[in-house]
Amino acid sequence: MTSSPPEAGAQPLTDLTAGSRDGVRAERYENQVDWETDARAGATAILFWIPRDMRTMPGMTTNVEFGLDVRTGRAVLGLPANCPNPERNRYLAYVARRHGAPMCETLDGTVTRALTPVAAGLAFCRDTGGRKVLAEVEEEFTDHVIQ
């Protein structure tokens, strides 16, 4: 099943993607790290798409960022099963399950899941374990969510 992202409504949607702009990198590495950290801290949802390929895109920094953000209740983890090295995503999958972060196998499902709280303006609540969770959207994602 292919899902369309929810309507964004009247609020503007800003996609903050880390990386150089037009081949120009931050003057100091610390500036880039600070920008990325601040951008994630201010985001309504944080999408992690990790098509792990240890040869061309190992994503070691992404591992750290996911670890920092998984407890916020705003992280959505996308782990495609058909990536070159899916076995290298097992730890992230375990951490996501442990902290109740949603996981999806398709990019479409990951984007849809990340946009849902943005579009719906849903408030996060706390479950009995004290973790932040979305209150109303679980049933919508059974085709995309990794159990």
Disulfide bonds with the S-S distance in Angstrom:
none
